[in-house]
Amino acid sequence: MKTLKLLLIITVIAFSSKAQDIAMHTPIAPNSFKIYNTPVVSKQPIVPLVSNDTYTYKYKKENVVVVFSGNEHIEYYNDKKHFIKSSIEWVSNDECYMTIKASNLPNFPFKKGTKLHMKVNKIKRGYIYYQSTLGGRSWTGRMKKMN
């Protein structure tokens, strides 16, 4: 029985090696491939759901002010004494990557160049509900639009 299994394994290996060898050395005729399900690339510009607005959220019982302005994002802490500044790259109207450019927030563990991913899940009654991922950690939150 062991001999039969060994013979079967050797046959499979030999066949797959031969099949790969044949496939690797068979000439391909030009224009022999057809591309199916090619994604359609939209030529329309992305209009972000969050832009040129100011929001606030609570962090450790303190208000954090969040400013979205063009391709820039700034979070102000401790009555604007500390900040995190990031550039924003929108990949769709509800999803972006924020790359940290500068921070003076004490004990902030992330360095310049670190990317945060944000996905807006919904907008309801002046609140933005989102999911973010940074440094391998994900969380959900909400921000309230300031008047």
C-alpha positions as CSV (number, residue, x, y, z in Angstrom):
1,M,0.0,0.0,0.0
2,K,2.9,2.4,0.8
3,T,4.5,1.6,-2.5
4,L,1.3,2.4,-4.3
5,K,1.0,5.8,-2.5
6,L,4.6,6.5,-3.3
7,L,4.2,5.6,-6.9
8,L,1.1,7.8,-7.1
9,I,2.9,10.8,-5.5
10,I,5.9,10.4,-7.9
11,T,3.5,10.2,-10.9
12,V,1.7,13.4,-9.8
13,I,4.9,15.2,-9.3
14,A,6.3,14.1,-12.6
15,F,3.1,14.9,-14.5
16,S,2.8,18.3,-12.9
17,S,6.5,19.1,-13.6
18,K,6.1,18.0,-17.3
19,A,2.9,20.0,-17.6
20,Q,4.6,23.1,-16.2
21,D,7.6,22.5,-18.5
22,I,5.3,22.2,-21.6
23,A,3.3,25.3,-20.6
24,M,6.4,27.3,-20.0
25,H,7.9,26.5,-23.4
26,T,4.9,26.6,-25.6
27,P,4.9,29.7,-27.8
28,I,2.0,32.0,-27.4
29,A,0.3,33.4,-30.5
30,P,0.0,37.2,-30.6
31,N,-3.5,38.4,-29.6
32,S,-4.4,35.1,-28.1
33,F,-5.5,36.5,-24.9
34,K,-8.9,38.2,-24.4
35,I,-9.4,40.5,-21.4
36,Y,-12.8,40.1,-19.7
37,N,-14.3,42.2,-16.9
38,T,-12.0,45.1,-17.5
39,P,-12.8,47.7,-14.8
40,V,-14.2,50.9,-16.1
41,V,-12.2,53.9,-15.0
42,S,-14.3,56.9,-14.3
43,K,-13.1,60.2,-15.7
44,Q,-15.3,62.2,-13.3
45,P,-13.5,63.9,-10.4
46,I,-14.0,62.6,-6.9
47,V,-16.2,64.8,-4.8
48,P,-15.5,64.0,-1.1
49,L,-18.3,63.7,1.4
50,V,-16.1,65.6,3.9
51,S,-14.4,68.7,2.6
52,N,-13.9,72.3,3.7
53,D,-15.8,71.7,7.0
54,T,-15.0,71.7,10.7
55,Y,-16.1,68.9,13.0
56,T,-15.6,68.0,16.6
57,Y,-15.4,64.8,18.6
58,K,-14.6,63.8,22.2
59,Y,-11.3,62.2,23.1
60,K,-10.6,61.5,26.8
61,K,-13.5,63.8,27.7
62,E,-11.9,66.7,25.8
63,N,-13.2,68.3,22.6
64,V,-11.0,67.7,19.5
65,V,-11.5,70.1,16.6
66,V,-11.1,68.5,13.1
67,V,-10.6,70.7,10.1
68,F,-10.9,69.4,6.5
69,S,-9.6,72.0,4.0
70,G,-8.9,70.9,0.5
71,N,-6.3,68.2,0.6
72,E,-5.4,69.0,4.2
73,H,-6.6,67.6,7.5
74,I,-5.8,69.1,11.0
75,E,-6.9,67.8,14.4
76,Y,-6.5,70.3,17.2
77,Y,-6.2,69.1,20.9
78,N,-6.1,70.9,24.2
79,D,-7.8,74.1,23.0
80,K,-5.6,74.2,19.8
81,K,-2.4,73.9,21.8
82,H,-1.5,70.6,20.1
83,F,-2.2,69.3,16.6
84,I,-1.8,66.6,14.0
85,K,-1.5,67.7,10.4
86,S,-2.1,65.3,7.5
87,S,-2.4,65.4,3.8
88,I,-5.5,63.7,2.3
89,E,-5.8,61.5,-0.7
90,W,-9.4,60.7,-1.6
91,V,-9.8,57.4,-3.4
92,S,-13.6,57.7,-3.6
93,N,-16.2,60.1,-2.3
94,D,-16.4,58.3,1.0
95,E,-12.8,56.9,1.5
96,C,-9.4,58.5,1.9
97,Y,-5.9,58.0,3.2
98,M,-4.4,60.7,5.5
99,T,-0.6,60.8,5.6
100,I,0.8,62.4,8.8
101,K,2.9,65.5,7.9
102,A,3.5,67.0,11.4
103,S,2.5,66.7,15.0
104,N,3.3,68.3,18.4
105,L,0.9,66.1,20.3
106,P,2.7,64.7,23.4
107,N,3.3,60.9,23.4
108,F,1.9,60.5,19.9
109,P,3.3,57.1,18.8
110,F,3.1,57.6,15.0
111,K,5.7,59.3,12.8
112,K,5.6,61.5,9.8
113,G,4.6,59.5,6.8
114,T,2.3,57.1,8.6
115,K,-1.0,56.6,6.8
116,L,-4.5,56.5,8.3
117,H,-7.3,55.0,6.3
118,M,-10.8,56.5,6.8
119,K,-14.1,55.2,5.4
120,V,-17.2,57.3,5.9
121,N,-20.0,54.9,6.7
122,K,-22.9,57.4,6.9
123,I,-23.9,61.0,7.4
124,K,-26.9,61.6,9.6
125,R,-28.2,64.6,11.5
126,G,-25.0,66.5,11.3
127,Y,-22.8,63.6,12.3
128,I,-20.2,61.8,10.2
129,Y,-19.9,58.1,11.2
130,Y,-16.6,56.6,10.1
131,Q,-14.2,53.7,10.4
132,S,-10.5,54.3,10.6
133,T,-7.4,52.1,10.6
134,L,-4.0,53.3,11.7
135,G,-1.0,51.3,12.7
136,G,-2.8,48.0,12.4
137,R,-5.7,49.1,14.7
138,S,-9.2,49.9,13.5
139,W,-12.0,51.7,15.3
140,T,-15.3,53.4,14.6
141,G,-16.3,56.9,15.6
142,R,-18.4,59.9,14.8
143,M,-17.7,63.6,14.4
144,K,-20.3,66.4,14.7
145,K,-20.3,69.2,12.2
146,M,-19.7,72.6,13.7
147,N,-21.7,75.6,12.6
